[in-house]
Amino acid sequence: MANAKEPAMAQDSKKPVKVYRLRGISASVFENHTKTDGRDVTFHKVSLQRTYKDGDEFKTTTSFGRNDLPVAVLLLHQAWEFILDAEASRGKEEDDE
């Protein structure tokens, strides 16, 4: 599935670290960084949206129809697996130090 060894995005970047797409729906995984108790902490957020065409213009929405829901569930599951892999990989790297 996802390659957890993909390069992390810079702290100030607004681009997702991974995007899953299927049938006009996308789940974008964003990596965020903060400091807690003097330690750098990395966490992830996921944005889910549907792209549709209105005339000649493409638009996006966060509203989903009945038939969109199974696709959304699949993409969210893939995003969740990516995050788990990234966290496991990061934990292994910290153990190696």
Contact map, one row per residue, 1 for C-alpha under 8 A:
1110000000000000000000000000000000000000000000000000000000000000000000000000010001000000000000000
1111000000000000000000000000000000000000000000000000000000000000000000000000000011001000000000000
1111110000000000000000000000000000000000000000000000000000000000000000000000000001000000000000000
0111110000000000000000000000000000000000000000000000000000000000000000000000000001001100100000000
0011111000000000000000000000000000000000000000000000000000000000000000000000000000000100100000000
0011111100000000000000000000000000000000000000000000000000000000000000000000000000000000000000000
0000111110000000000000000000000000000000000000000000000000000000000000000000000000000000000000000
0000011111000000100000000000001000000000000000000000000000000000000000000000000000000000000000000
0000001111101011100000000000001000000000000000000000000000000000000000000000000000000000000000000
0000000111111000000000000000000000000000000000000000000000000000000000000000000000000000000000000
0000000011111000000000000000000110000000000000000000000000000000000000000000000000000000000000000
0000000001111100000000000000000000000000000000000000000000000000000000000000000000000000000000000
0000000011111110000000000000000000000000000000000000000000000000000000000000000000000000000000000
0000000000011111000000000000010000000000000000000000000000000000000000000000000000000000000000000
0000000010001111100000000000010000000000000000000000000000000000000000000000000000000000000000000
0000000010000111111000000001111000000000000000000000000000000000000000000000000000000000000000000
0000000110000011111000000001111000000000000000000000000000000000000000000000000000000000000000000
0000000000000001111100000001110000000000000000000000000000000000000000000000001000000000000000000
0000000000000001111110000111100000000000000000000000000000000000000000000000001000000000000000000
0000000000000000011111000111000000000000000000000000000000000000000000000010011000000000000000000
0000000000000000001111111110000000000000000000000000000000000000000000000010000000000000000000000
0000000000000000000111111100000000000000000000000000000000000000000000100010000000000000000000000
0000000000000000000011111000000000000000000000000000000000000000000000100000000000000000000000000
0000000000000000000011111100000000000000000000000111000000000000000000000000000000000000000000000
0000000000000000000011111110000000000000000000011110000000000000000100110000000000000000000000000
0000000000000000001111011111000000000000000000011100000000000000000000010010000000000000000000000
0000000000000000001110001111100000000000000001111000000000000000000000010011001000000000000000000
0000000000000001111100000111110000000000000001110000000000000000000000000000001000000000000000000
0000000000000001111000000011111000000000000111100000000000000000000000000000001000000000000000000
0000000000000111110000000001111100000000000111100000000000000000000000000000000000000000000000000
0000000110000001100000000000111110000000011110000000000000000000000000000000000000000000000000000
0000000000100000000000000000011111000000011110000000000000000000000000000000000000000000000000000
0000000000100000000000000000001111100001111000000000000000000000000000000000000000000000000000000
0000000000000000000000000000000111110001110000000000000000000000000000000000000000000000000000000
0000000000000000000000000000000011111111100000000000000000000000000000000000000000000000000000000
0000000000000000000000000000000001111111100000000000000000000000000000000000000000000000000000000
0000000000000000000000000000000000111110000000000000000000000000000000000000000000000000000000000
0000000000000000000000000000000000111111000000000000000000000000000000000000000000000000000000000
0000000000000000000000000000000000111111100000000000000000000000000000000000000000000000000000000
0000000000000000000000000000000011110111110000000000000000000000000000000000000000000000000000000
0000000000000000000000000000000011110011111000000000000000000000000000000000000000000000000000000
0000000000000000000000000000001111000001111100000000000000000000000000000000000000000000000000000
0000000000000000000000000000001110000000111110000000000000000000000000000000000000000000000000000
0000000000000000000000000000111100000000011111000000000000000000000000000000000000100000000000000
0000000000000000000000000000111100000000001111100000000000000000000000000000000000000000000000000
0000000000000000000000000011110000000000000111110000000000000000000000000001001000000000000000000
0000000000000000000000000011110000000000000011111000000000000000000000000000000000000000000000000
0000000000000000000000001111000000000000000001111100000000000100000000010001000000000000000000000
0000000000000000000000001110000000000000000000111110000000011110000000000000000000000000000000000
0000000000000000000000011100000000000000000000011111000000011111000000000000000000000000000000000
0000000000000000000000011000000000000000000000001111100001111000000000000000000000000000000000000
0000000000000000000000010000000000000000000000000111110001111000000000000000000000000000000000000
0000000000000000000000000000000000000000000000000011111111100000000000000000000000000000000000000
0000000000000000000000000000000000000000000000000001111111100000000000000000000000000000000000000
0000000000000000000000000000000000000000000000000000111111000000000000000000000000000000000000000
0000000000000000000000000000000000000000000000000000111111000000000000000000000000000000000000000
0000000000000000000000000000000000000000000000000000111111100000000000000000000000000000000000000
0000000000000000000000000000000000000000000000000011111111110000000000000000000000000000000000000
0000000000000000000000000000000000000000000000000011110011111000000000000000000000000000000000000
0000000000000000000000000000000000000000000000001111000001111100000000000000000000000000000000000
0000000000000000000000000000000000000000000000001111000000111111000000000000000000000000000000000
0000000000000000000000000000000000000000000000011100000000011111000000000000000000000000000000000
0000000000000000000000000000000000000000000000001100000000001111100000000000000000000000000000000
0000000000000000000000000000000000000000000000000100000000001111110110000000000000000000000000000
0000000000000000000000000000000000000000000000000000000000000011111110000000000000000000000000000
0000000000000000000000000000000000000000000000000000000000000001111110000000000000000000000000000
0000000000000000000000000000000000000000000000000000000000000000111111100000000000000000000000000
0000000000000000000000001000000000000000000000000000000000000001111111110000000000000000000000000
0000000000000000000000000000000000000000000000000000000000000001111111111000000000000000000000000
0000000000000000000000000000000000000000000000000000000000000000001111111100000000000000000000000
0000000000000000000001101000000000000000000000000000000000000000001111111110000000000000000000000
0000000000000000000000001110000000000000000000010000000000000000000111111111000000000000000000000
0000000000000000000000000000000000000000000000000000000000000000000011111111100000000000000000000
0000000000000000000000000000000000000000000000000000000000000000000001111111110000000000000000000
0000000000000000000111000110000000000000000000000000000000000000000000111111111000000000000000000
0000000000000000000000000010000000000000000001010000000000000000000000011111111100000000000000000
0000000000000000000000000000000000000000000000000000000000000000000000001111111110000000000000000
1000000000000000000100000000000000000000000000000000000000000000000000000111111111000000000000000
0000000000000000011100000011100000000000000001000000000000000000000000000011111111100000000000000
0000000000000000000000000000000000000000000000000000000000000000000000000001111111110000000000000
0100000000000000000000000000000000000000000000000000000000000000000000000000111111111000000000000
1111000000000000000000000000000000000000000000000000000000000000000000000000011111111100000000000
0000000000000000000000000000000000000000000100000000000000000000000000000000001111111110000000000
0000000000000000000000000000000000000000000000000000000000000000000000000000000111111111000000000
0101000000000000000000000000000000000000000000000000000000000000000000000000000011111111100000000
0001100000000000000000000000000000000000000000000000000000000000000000000000000001111111110000000
0000000000000000000000000000000000000000000000000000000000000000000000000000000000111111111000000
0000000000000000000000000000000000000000000000000000000000000000000000000000000000011111111100000
0001100000000000000000000000000000000000000000000000000000000000000000000000000000001111111110000
0000000000000000000000000000000000000000000000000000000000000000000000000000000000000111111111000
0000000000000000000000000000000000000000000000000000000000000000000000000000000000000011111111100
0000000000000000000000000000000000000000000000000000000000000000000000000000000000000001111111110
0000000000000000000000000000000000000000000000000000000000000000000000000000000000000000111111111
0000000000000000000000000000000000000000000000000000000000000000000000000000000000000000011111111
0000000000000000000000000000000000000000000000000000000000000000000000000000000000000000001111111
0000000000000000000000000000000000000000000000000000000000000000000000000000000000000000000111111
0000000000000000000000000000000000000000000000000000000000000000000000000000000000000000000011111
